[in-house]
């Protein structure tokens, strides 16, 4: 499967230009030293001589084995018993994988499961990897991310805390744990974590944007404004920070500035269609009926009014959604 799309000459390991008229004949299963193996056969021309090329490959443990034979067509049948004996007499001595080999393999499999959104399988794989390397902060972080995406918040929180314990000056587990705290409706703890993370990566715009989200949820939109502005200075194309800035302006009653920030976010990321719903609400408050109707037609679904009852009241504030991290 890994070789799909490769030219046949590369698949069989032939130097460029040494073969012509290369024709695939067939592929099937055979045995090699008592193991199942793949057998592939080609026909080719090599300097005017027609030849068969047979490749046989098998896997033992984490080691891949391969044999390639080039035989003149007239000698192919006569050589078959010799090749069969050679294959049957093989004694396998695969390289014993080191712990690093095992962890590397687990990482690749876990990433594949995560890409497929098979979070339960990814969690299982990363837990196996941690049995091999229990102090690996990056593995704890991978486990935490998979658990958070799989909505297993208890496991995610525990894994992020382990990642923090074993890492040095890495803001990522603090940021991930802050996300979990936001999902647990604990913005004060999220603020504390992000304030620890920011000095580790002072130019990271997403950390400032996340802190702004947490401050809005904690009922501190004025402080949030400052952090969103700092995030935008670091990354002018971070749509998440523009949305947060708009919601902070909305929370402080500066509706015209909120509209401008929402429109900036849409210019950067037109797929954020929920912004149209929020613009509709603002325009209705401002009694701009035509503008509100235009936004209503673009709104994918009605949104609950997120306008705070009072700028200083945490009960009325809603944090903007954070963009998904690829």
Number of C-alpha atoms within 10 A of each C-alpha: 4 5 9 8 8 10 9 15 18 11 12 20 10 12 9 9 8 11 18 15 10 17 15 13 12 11 14 10 12 16 16 22 16 13 14 14 18 16 20 19 18 19 22 22 16 17 10 9 12 18 22 22 22 19 18 22 18 18 14 14 10 12 12 11 12 13 12 15 13 15 16 17 15 11 11 15 11 10 12 11 11 10 12 13 12 12 18 13 11 12 10 12 9 13 11 11 12 9 12 12 12 15 22 13 15 22 19 12 16 26 19 14 18 20 12 11 14 16 23 17 17 27 24 14 21 24 19 15 24 18 10 15 16 14 15 16 23 20 22 29 24 24 28 30 26 27 23 23 16 18 15 17 19 12 18 26 22 16 25 28 20 21 26 21 13 14 18 10 13 16 21 20 28 24 24 23 28 27 22 24 20 20 14 12 14 16 24 15 17 28 23 14 21 25 16 15 22 19 13 14 14 12 15 17 23 21 24 26 31 29 26 32 33 30 25 28 25 24 24 21 29 17 14 27 24 15 24 29 20 19 27 20 13 16 15 15 16 20 24 26 31 27 29 30 32 30 32 34 23 23 27 19 15 13 20 15 16 25 22 16 22 23 19 18 24 19 13 15 14 13 10 18 15 17 22 24 21 26 24 26 20 21 20 14 13 13 11 12 13 12 15 21 14 14 21 18 12 14 19 14 12 13 14 9 12 16 19 19 12 14 21 16 15 17 13 18 25 20 22 23 11 16 13 6 4 4
